Amino acid sequence: MTTAVKYEAPPARATAFSPEEWKLRVELAAFYRICDHLGWTEMIFNHITMRVPGPEHHFLINPFGLHYSEVTASNLVKIDLDGKIVGHSDYPVNPAGFVIHSAIHAAVPDALCIVHTHTTAGLAVASSKRGLVANNFYGAQVFDNVAYHDFEGPSVHDDEKPRLVASLGNKRILILRNHGLLCAGKTIADAFDLHYRIQRACEVQLATAAIDEGIELSRAVIDSFHAVRNDDMNLKMDAPVKPNTQRVFDAMVRIIDKKDQSYKY
């Protein structure tokens, strides 16, 4: 039987943040380490952001200049929607991360966690004319939840924000043409799950293309994935039910804990 992941604040940090914020900080820092473990990193670039509870529209982002393997709960930077650092930070933030993430955080109330990557497979599909093709197990799962945004160069200008939001629409995955992948989740585990699925879809699509054009799945098969969502396939047990997305994320956290628990501090 698996054990629950604990997000307890060390005494030195306990007074700096609310218990709710500290829990999110530890969980988000774990997500950064999971991305490093899975190879979803791009030196000191790319971002995962998380909305902080409370009336203020604040969210956490990685310190600019640190690798994902160096991100910890306490060095995550809190910023507002104007890109201003809230409280103290020894590090700046990346303007490109602020523009892309803040646009969606501001416009989509339940897009609480946003992950953006430049993985090779994601960039390759984003740079292809056809984009994502529903020719594999993972592609079928996310195919109808994918939107596209045309490349406009480095995302550092505020006037791109409304176009980013319009491109996303009511989808949860945005393929940034010639750029990479973006996933907007309701929770950290949800964002991880979305990215895992689209990343695997892109990887398998590339592997298939090296053999032949692949077998595209029918509309009926794609629709069948909407009828049986993993989020709803919870095991029946006496304990409170936990979404499978959280189960998977917790399993990945346990793997990270065996390697290095410094993200918790």
N, C-alpha and C positions, 0 to 999 in steps of 0.2 A: 504494500500500500504506500503510495507516494505521500511525502510530507508537504505541508503548505509552505510557501515561500514567506519568510518573515522580513519585514522592513522596519526594524527597530533602530531608532536613532542613538548613536553613541552619546554619552552624557555631554561631551563638549559641544555637540551640534544641536542637542535637543532644544536649547533655548533660543537658537537663532531662527528657527522656522516653526510654523505650526505643525502638529503631528500629521495633518492631511497633506501639507506641502512636502514634508520630509519623505513620506511614503512615496509620493509621486517622483520626487528627486531620485530616490534609490531605484525605483522601477525604471525610470527613464535612463539613468546611468547604466543599468543592466542592459537595456536595449542597445545602447551604444556598444557595449562590450560584446553583445551577441552579434551585432553587425560586423565587428572586427573579427570575431571567431568564424563567421560565415564568408568573410572576404567581401563584404558589401561596403568597402571603404574607398576613399579617394584622397589619400594623404591627410591634410588638415581640413579638407573641404567637405561639402554636403552637410545636411542637418537633419536632426529629428527634434521636433518641438512639441511641447505639451502645455495645454492651458492650465493655469493654476486656479484652484477653486477660489471663489470670492467675487464680490461685485466689480472689482477692477478687472479690466481685460488685460491681464498679464500672462506671459507664457515663458517657459524655460527653453533655452537654446544652448548649444555647446559653445565653450569658450573658443574664440578664433585664435588659432595657433597651436592648439593641442590636437593630437591624434585621438581617434576614438578610444584607443586602449588607455588613454590618460584621463578620460572623462570620469569624474566622480560626482556623487550626489551634492557635495558642497561646492564644487567649482562650476557647476552649471550656472548660467547667467540668466537672471530674470529681466525681461524687457517689457515695455508697453507697446501699444500699436503704433507709436511714433518712432519706435526704434531706440528709445532712451532706456538706459540701464536703470533698473529699480534697485535701490540699495547699493551695496558695495560689490565690486568685482575687480579682480586683478587683471582681467582680460577684456578685450573689446569683442564685438560681434561682427560677423560678416554681413555687409549690406545686402548682398545677393540673397542670403538666407532670410533676412528680414523681409524683403520685398515679396518673395514668393509665399512664404509661410504666413506672414501677417495678412496678406490679401485674402487668403482662404479662411484663416482663423476669424477674421472680422466679418466675413460674409456668410459663413456656414456655421451656425450656432453649435451643432453637434460634431463638428470636425475638431475634436479636442486634441488629437495627436496626429501630426503630419510628418511623414518620412520622405525624404528626397535623396535619391542615389544616382550614381553614374556607373553602375556595373557594366561590364563589357556586353553581356547579353542584353541588358535593358537598353543600352545605347545603340546596339546594333539594330534591334527591332524598331527603336525610335527613329533611326536613320533610314529605314527601309521604306520603299514606296507603299507597300501594302500594310505596314504596321503589324499589329497582332493578328495572327491567323488561328482560327479555332480548329486546329488539327491534332490536338493532344488533350489528355486528361485535365491538365491545369488550365490550358487555354479555354476550354469549354466552361470551366468554373467561373472565369472572370470576364469572358468575352463581352457580355452585355453590361458590364460595370466599368467599361473603359471609355474614356474620352481622350481627345487629342488637342494639343495647343501648338500652333506653329512657332517655330524658333524666331526670336526677335533679337538675338544677340545676348550678351550678359544681362541677367535680370536684376538691374540696379536702378531702374527708373519707375517711379510711382505710377506713371500713366499706363503701365502694362497691367496693373492690378485688376481693373475691371475686365480686361480681356482674359486674364487667367481665370477669373471667377466664372465668366460667361462660358469659357471652354469647358470647365469642369461640369457645369450644369448640375444635374442631380446624380452624377456618377461619384464613385469613391476612388477611382484610379485615373490618373491623368498621365498619359504618355506625352512628355514634352519632346516634340519633334527635334531630332538632331541633338538632343540634350540628355534625356534620361527618364527616370520613373518617379512618380509622386503618388503617394497613397494617403488618404485622409480617413482616420479611424475614429470611432467614438470612444475608444480606450486605447491604451498602449498596446495591449494584447491584440486588439482588433487591427491596429495599424500594422503590427508585425505580421499578422496572418494575411492581410491583403498583399503586403509586399512579398511575402514568401510565395504566395500563389502566382503573382504576376512574374516574379523572377524565375520561378520554375517553368512557367509557360514559355518565357523567352528563351531559356536555356534549351528546353526540349525542341522548340521551333528551330533554333539554330542547328542543333544536332541533326534534326530531320532534314533540313535543307542541304546538309552535306551529303545526304544519300540520294534523295530525289525531292519532288515537289510535295510529297506528303499526301495524306488522305484527309480532306476536310470533312468535319463532322456535320451531320444534318441539323436543321433547325430543331427537329424533335428531340435529338440527343442533347443539344445545348439547353433546351427548355427543361429537360429532365433534371438538370443540376439545380434548377431553381426550386424544384419540388422537394429536394432533399439537401438542405443546407447543413453543413457540419455544425454550425452554431446551434441548431435545433436538435442534433442527435446526441443528447446527453444520456449517459448511463443512468438507469434507475437504481437508486440507492437510498439508504436512510439519511445520509448526510445531505446538507443543502446542495442543490444542483449548481455546478459551475460550468459555464460555457466551455466548449472544447477549445476555443481560441485561447482562453486563459490557461487551460490544462497544458497546451503545447508550449505557451510562453513560459509557464512555471517550470516545465521540463528543461527548457533551454537555460533558464536561470540557474538551475541546479548544475548543469554542465559548466557554466561559467564559474559558479562557486567553487567547483573542484579545482579550477585553474588559478583563480585570483579573485579575492573578495575585496580588493582595495576600492572598487567602485562604490562600496557602501559608505565611504567616509568623505 
